[in-house]
Amino acid sequence: MIKSITAKLSLLFLLVAITTCYYEREINEELEICFIRGGNIWIMDMDGSNQRQITFLGNTYSPSWSPDGKRILFERNSEIYIINSDRTGLKKLIDSTLGINQFPTWSADGEKIYYYETDVTHSIVTAKPDGTIIRRYTLTSSISSFSPSPDGKYIYYSPGSILRKIDIEKESDDFITNNPTKISFSPDGNSIAYSDGSSISLYHIDTGNITFIAPAAQFPCWTPDGKTIVYTSGNNLYRINIDGTNQKPLTSTADCSSPCVKWKPK
């Protein structure tokens, strides 16, 4: 009887190990990066290989990959577009009749999109993925980037070289710290990767501590496991572990920027 139970437990542990390894292998194989190259969206594997062009419109900026990995938001000529990651289904969501629209991104659950709208006023707009506007959060000045928290409770944004936080429930807007310009929330919501114009660091939300990651870097984005940051340096793309190790170049054409990793909106 004991031998039978032991054998069954061993088989169970073996199946769990096989399933876990298979899952990790599949995730690693399928992870990809979308980015801007020569004014259009391209996609490549995590090691920089298999580069292929997705859009052919020109003047394209700020791609953001949906949490389900099927769609990419982007900005073109002050308007917001969406396209399937297989290059089909190009559609304009937000036109420029109400002003300039920039920095589109997704909620962590994929149920909403966000973008920055500026004309006479400045606002962060929440909308449905079809472009139907849900709400506007009015700001007091222009911004250089923003990132919603994964739990949907906050929107952190950067007006100039500072970091501020909108508490959606309390409808408050508070100063957090100096220096950040381009920002991106970690998948677990505990920290923010940011560029100060010359390097990338992590701002730890609970403690307020700052960890330096990479010099001469901007446009940070995360992998879904929260272990790696992809970024732009010298108009090429690199990846680095959040502990500052294992830095690797991904491109060499000197016309690349604004990376975003599959399954992790900015």
C-alpha positions as CSV (number, residue, x, y, z in Angstrom):
1,M,0.0,0.0,0.0
2,I,2.8,2.4,0.9
3,K,4.7,1.6,-2.3
4,S,1.5,2.3,-4.3
5,I,1.0,5.7,-2.7
6,T,4.7,6.5,-3.2
7,A,4.5,5.6,-6.8
8,K,1.4,7.7,-7.3
9,L,3.0,10.7,-5.6
10,S,6.1,10.3,-7.7
11,L,4.0,10.3,-10.9
12,L,2.1,13.4,-9.7
13,F,5.4,15.3,-9.0
14,L,6.7,14.2,-12.4
15,L,3.6,15.5,-14.2
16,V,3.7,18.8,-12.3
17,A,7.4,19.2,-13.2
18,I,6.7,18.4,-16.9
19,T,3.8,20.8,-17.0
20,T,5.8,23.6,-15.3
21,C,8.8,23.2,-17.6
22,Y,6.5,23.1,-20.6
23,Y,4.7,26.3,-19.5
24,E,7.9,28.2,-18.9
25,R,9.3,27.0,-22.3
26,E,6.2,28.1,-24.1
27,I,6.2,31.5,-22.5
28,N,9.8,32.1,-23.3
29,E,9.4,31.0,-26.9
30,E,6.3,33.2,-27.5
31,L,7.5,36.4,-25.9
32,E,8.1,39.1,-28.6
33,I,8.8,42.8,-28.7
34,C,7.0,45.4,-30.7
35,F,8.9,48.6,-31.4
36,I,9.2,51.6,-33.8
37,R,11.8,51.3,-36.6
38,G,12.0,54.0,-39.3
39,G,8.5,55.4,-38.4
40,N,6.7,52.1,-38.5
41,I,5.9,49.2,-36.1
42,W,8.1,46.1,-36.2
43,I,8.0,42.9,-34.2
44,M,10.9,40.7,-33.2
45,D,11.8,37.8,-30.9
46,M,13.2,38.5,-27.4
47,D,16.7,37.9,-28.6
48,G,16.4,40.5,-31.5
49,S,15.9,37.9,-34.2
50,N,13.0,37.4,-36.7
51,Q,12.3,41.1,-37.2
52,R,9.3,41.8,-39.4
53,Q,7.4,45.0,-40.3
54,I,3.7,45.3,-39.2
55,T,2.7,48.8,-40.4
56,F,3.7,50.7,-43.5
57,L,2.1,54.1,-42.7
58,G,5.0,56.2,-41.5
59,N,4.9,58.8,-38.7
60,T,4.0,56.0,-36.2
61,Y,4.8,56.2,-32.4
62,S,4.1,54.7,-29.0
63,P,3.1,51.1,-29.7
64,S,1.4,49.3,-26.8
65,W,0.7,45.5,-27.0
66,S,-2.6,44.3,-25.6
67,P,-2.6,41.9,-22.5
68,D,-3.9,39.1,-24.7
69,G,-1.1,39.6,-27.2
70,K,-3.5,40.0,-30.2
71,R,-3.7,43.8,-30.8
72,I,-1.3,46.8,-30.8
73,L,-2.4,50.4,-30.1
74,F,-0.3,53.2,-31.6
75,E,-0.3,56.9,-32.3
76,R,0.0,58.4,-35.8
77,N,-0.4,62.0,-36.8
78,S,-2.1,62.9,-33.4
79,E,-4.6,60.1,-33.8
80,I,-5.0,56.7,-32.1
81,Y,-5.0,53.5,-34.2
82,I,-5.3,49.7,-33.5
83,I,-4.0,46.8,-35.5
84,N,-3.9,43.1,-35.0
85,S,-0.4,41.7,-34.3
86,D,-0.8,39.5,-37.4
87,R,-0.9,42.8,-39.5
88,T,-4.7,42.6,-40.1
89,G,-7.6,44.8,-38.9
90,L,-6.0,48.2,-39.1
91,K,-8.5,50.7,-37.6
92,K,-8.6,54.3,-36.5
93,L,-10.1,54.6,-33.0
94,I,-9.6,58.3,-32.1
95,D,-9.3,61.1,-34.6
96,S,-7.7,64.5,-34.1
97,T,-10.9,66.6,-34.2
98,L,-10.7,67.1,-30.4
99,G,-7.0,67.7,-30.2
100,I,-3.6,65.9,-30.2
101,N,-3.8,62.3,-29.0
102,Q,-0.6,60.5,-27.7
103,F,0.8,57.7,-25.6
104,P,-2.0,55.1,-26.0
105,T,-1.9,52.0,-23.7
106,W,-4.1,49.3,-22.2
107,S,-5.5,48.5,-18.8
108,A,-4.0,45.3,-17.3
109,D,-7.2,43.4,-18.0
110,G,-7.5,44.6,-21.6
111,E,-11.0,46.0,-21.0
112,K,-10.0,49.7,-21.4
113,I,-7.5,51.8,-23.2
114,Y,-5.9,55.1,-22.1
115,Y,-4.4,57.9,-24.0
116,Y,-3.2,61.5,-23.5
117,E,-5.3,64.3,-25.1
118,T,-4.2,67.9,-25.4
119,D,-5.7,70.9,-27.0
120,V,-6.8,73.9,-24.9
121,T,-6.8,71.5,-21.9
122,H,-4.7,68.5,-21.0
123,S,-6.4,65.2,-20.1
124,I,-5.7,61.4,-19.6
125,V,-8.7,59.7,-21.3
126,T,-10.1,56.3,-20.5
127,A,-12.0,54.6,-23.3
128,K,-13.3,51.2,-24.5
129,P,-11.1,49.3,-26.9
130,D,-13.5,50.4,-29.7
131,G,-12.7,54.1,-28.9
132,T,-15.9,55.0,-27.0
133,I,-14.8,57.5,-24.3
134,I,-15.5,56.6,-20.7
135,R,-13.9,59.4,-18.7
136,R,-11.4,62.2,-18.8
137,Y,-9.0,63.1,-16.1
138,T,-8.1,66.8,-16.4
139,L,-4.5,67.8,-15.8
140,T,-3.0,71.1,-15.0
141,S,-0.1,70.9,-17.6
142,S,1.3,68.9,-20.4
143,I,2.9,65.5,-19.8
144,S,5.7,63.4,-21.3
145,S,4.3,59.9,-20.3
146,F,1.9,58.1,-18.0
147,S,1.2,54.5,-16.8
148,P,-1.9,53.1,-15.1
149,S,-1.4,50.7,-12.2
150,P,-2.2,47.0,-12.9
151,D,-5.0,47.1,-10.3
152,G,-6.7,50.0,-12.1
153,K,-6.7,52.2,-9.0
154,Y,-4.1,54.8,-10.0
155,I,-2.6,56.6,-12.9
156,Y,1.0,57.8,-12.5
157,Y,2.1,60.5,-14.9
158,S,5.0,62.8,-15.6
159,P,4.5,66.5,-16.2
160,G,8.1,67.5,-17.1
161,S,10.7,65.9,-14.8
162,I,8.4,64.9,-11.9
163,L,6.1,62.0,-11.0
164,R,2.5,62.5,-9.9
165,K,-0.3,60.1,-9.0
166,I,-4.0,60.2,-9.7
167,D,-6.1,58.2,-7.2
168,I,-9.1,57.3,-9.3
169,E,-11.4,56.6,-6.3
170,K,-10.5,59.6,-4.2
171,E,-10.1,61.8,-7.3
172,S,-6.9,63.2,-5.9
173,D,-3.7,64.2,-7.8
174,D,-0.5,64.2,-5.7
175,F,3.2,64.9,-6.2
176,I,5.3,61.8,-5.7
177,T,9.0,62.5,-6.6
178,N,11.3,64.4,-8.9
179,N,13.2,63.2,-12.1
180,P,11.0,60.7,-14.0
181,T,10.1,61.5,-17.6
182,K,9.3,58.2,-19.4
183,I,7.6,55.8,-17.0
184,S,6.3,52.2,-17.0
185,F,4.6,50.2,-14.2
186,S,6.0,46.9,-13.1
187,P,3.6,43.9,-13.7
188,D,3.2,43.4,-9.9
189,G,2.5,47.1,-9.4
190,N,5.2,47.5,-6.8
191,S,7.6,49.7,-8.7
192,I,8.0,52.0,-11.7
193,A,10.8,52.0,-14.2
194,Y,11.6,55.5,-15.4
195,S,14.0,57.4,-17.5
196,D,15.3,60.8,-16.2
197,G,16.6,61.6,-19.7
198,S,20.0,60.0,-19.2
199,S,19.5,56.7,-17.4
200,I,16.8,54.2,-16.3
201,S,16.0,53.6,-12.6
202,L,13.3,51.9,-10.5
203,Y,11.1,53.8,-8.1
204,H,9.9,51.5,-5.4
205,I,6.4,52.6,-4.5
206,D,6.2,51.3,-0.9
207,T,9.5,52.7,0.3
208,G,10.3,55.5,-2.1
209,N,13.7,54.1,-2.7
210,I,15.4,54.3,-6.1
211,T,17.5,51.6,-7.8
212,F,19.7,52.5,-10.7
213,I,19.4,50.1,-13.7
214,A,21.1,51.3,-16.9
215,P,23.0,54.4,-18.2
216,A,22.3,56.2,-21.4
217,A,18.8,54.7,-21.6
218,Q,15.1,55.7,-22.0
219,F,11.7,54.3,-23.0
220,P,11.7,51.4,-20.5
221,C,9.2,48.6,-20.7
222,W,8.9,45.3,-18.7
223,T,8.6,41.6,-19.5
224,P,5.5,40.0,-18.1
225,D,7.4,38.2,-15.4
226,G,8.9,41.5,-14.1
227,K,12.5,40.3,-14.3
228,T,13.7,42.1,-17.4
229,I,13.5,45.6,-18.8
230,V,13.7,46.4,-22.5
231,Y,14.8,49.9,-23.4
232,T,16.2,52.3,-26.0
233,S,19.8,53.5,-26.0
234,G,21.5,55.3,-28.9
235,N,18.5,54.6,-31.1
236,N,18.9,50.8,-30.6
237,L,17.1,48.4,-28.3
238,Y,18.6,46.5,-25.4
239,R,17.4,44.2,-22.6
240,I,18.7,44.0,-19.1
241,N,17.7,42.2,-15.8
242,I,16.3,44.5,-13.2
243,D,19.4,43.8,-11.0
244,G,21.5,45.4,-13.7
245,T,23.0,42.2,-15.0
246,N,22.9,40.4,-18.4
247,Q,22.6,43.5,-20.6
248,K,22.2,42.5,-24.3
249,P,21.8,44.5,-27.5
250,L,18.8,43.5,-29.6
251,T,19.1,45.8,-32.7
252,S,21.9,47.5,-34.6
253,T,20.2,49.7,-37.2
254,A,20.2,52.9,-35.1
255,D,16.6,53.8,-36.0
256,C,14.7,51.9,-33.2
257,S,12.7,53.2,-30.2
258,S,9.7,52.7,-28.0
259,P,9.7,49.0,-27.2
260,C,6.7,47.1,-25.7
261,V,6.8,43.4,-24.8
262,K,3.9,41.1,-25.7
263,W,1.4,40.6,-22.9
264,K,2.7,43.6,-20.9
265,P,1.2,47.0,-21.9
266,K,3.3,50.0,-21.0
